[in-house]
Each structure stands twice: as structure tokens, then as C-alpha cells.
Amino acid sequence: MRDLANSITLKRAISPAAAVADNTPIVSAIVDLSGFDKAMFAILIGAIADADATFVVLVEHGDQANLSDAAAVPDSQLTGTEAAAGFKFDDDDKTRKIGYVGPKRYLRLTITPSGNASGAFVAAVAILSSARYSLAS
């Protein structure tokens, strides 16, 4: 029986950092899905100081390593919805997730705030699964 740790691979998406105190989009690292068939972004929400901030989630995919061909992922290739992965001012210390089952090799997550003048802590990790080769040693 294989445990969960040997069935997934984690990749950094959005590193923990100082609070974002404006409406600049928070863009993840580009995640390479080579060798995996499924992925999920786990979004970690810390304190949100602004009383009316909202955060919209977008998942993009493409076949170019720099995502110069980036396109929004069709809903049919997501598990969950981008709307449900979004959050607002009163979602302190919660988590969100959105999965991907599409055919492209590269993924990127963008979280776009609005009404965010006081600061929000956000991080994310990409969880890859359905490896084409065994992860266990």
C-alpha cells in the first residue's frame, strides 16, 4: 500500500511573503507538469486587513515553458471553479483549491485583488499527481 507522500509531488507556486497591500496581481511561478496527468493549486490565505477586498483566481495553461502561449483554462478542464477558489476580506486563515486535468504541460495561477489597500497574506503550492512513473524509491 502506497502512502500519500509517495503519490504526489509538491511544487512552489506563490511563496510566502510580506502582505500584498495593493491591487497588483499575485502571479505564481510557472509549474511544469512533465510526467504528471493531474495538478491542483492549494491556496493558503493568511490575514486580510482590508474590510472590502476581494480576490479573483485565474488558472492559465500552455505548451511553452515561458507560457508565451498562455490561455485561460476551460472550465471543463478544471476540477472546482475559479469563482469558488476566490476569496474575500472575511476569509482570514482559510484555504482554497482548484484542480487541473487538461492536456497542456505548463500551468500558472494568478490571484487578482481589488479593494486591497491594507494588506493580505497569500501563498500557494501546486500538488501534482497521477505520475506516469513511480515516485517511490
N, C-alpha and C positions, 0 to 999 in steps of 0.2 A: 504494500500500500504506500503510495507516494503522499508526502505531506504537501501542504500549500506552498511552502517556501521553495520547494523544488519544482513547482509547476508554473511559477511566474517569474518575470524579470521586472525590476523597477528601474525607471529612468527619470532623471531630474527633468521637470518641466518648468516650473516657476520656483526659484529659490526663495527661502525665507529672507526677508529684507526689511528695511525701515518702512514705516507706514507710507502708503501712497496717499498724498494729500492734494490731489487734483484730479482732473478727468482724463489724464493720459492713459491710453490703453495699456494693459499689462499683457505682454506678449511672451509666450513660452519659448523655450528652446525648441528647435525642430527635432522631432522624435523619429528615429529610423526604425521601421517595423521589420526590417530584414530578418527572416527566419521565424516570424510570428504571424498568425492569422487574425488575432483579436487584440484590441487595446482598450484601455479605459483611462480617463483622466480622473483622478481624485483631487478635488479642490478643498483646501483647508482654509477656513475663514477664521481669522482672529477677531480682535476688537475692531468695531466700526464706529468711529466717533461722530460722524455727521448724522443728523436726525432725519435726513430725507434722501440719502444716497441710494442709488440702485446700480446693479452690476449685471451687464448683459454678457452672455457667453456665446462664443463663436468657435466652431471647430472647422479647420481647413485641412485639405489633403492635396497631394500631388505626387508626381514621379521624379521631380528634380530635387537634388539634395539641398539646394538653397530655397526651395519652394517658389521659384520664379513662376511656376505654373499653378500656384495655389488657387484653389476654388473652394467655396463653401461645401461642406459635406451634405449630400442629400439626406433628408430625414429618414429615408428607407435604409441608410447605411449607418444610422446611429441607434444605439440602444439607450432609451431615455430621450428626453428632449432638451434642447438648448435652453428653452424657457424654464424648465424645471431645474436645470443646473445653475441658473442665475440666482441672484440673492439681493437682499436689500438691507437697509440700515439696522433692522432689528434681528438680524441673523448672526449675531456675535457667537463665536466659538462653535460653529456648526460645520458640517461637511456637505459637499455635493459631489455627484458623479455623473459622467456621461461616457458611454461606450461607443466603440467604433468597430464595424465589421465590413468595411469597404475594401476595395481592391488595390488601393494606392499604397506606395511604400513609405511616404513621409506624412507626418501629422504636425499640426500646430494648434495651440489653444490660445485664444485672445479673450481677455476679460476687460470689458469697457465700462468704466464708471460714469455716472452722471450725478450731479449734485453732490460731489465728494470734495468738500473744501477742508475738512478737518482731519481726515486720515483713516486708512483702513489697512489692516494686515491681511495679506493673501499669499498663499503658496499653493503649489500643485505638484503632483507626481503622476507619471504615466506608468501604468501597470500593463505589461504585455503578457499574453497567454496564448495557448494553443501553439506551442513551439513545434516546428517541423522536425526538430531533432531533440533528443533527450537533454534536459537541463541537469539531471542528476549526474554526479561523477562516480 
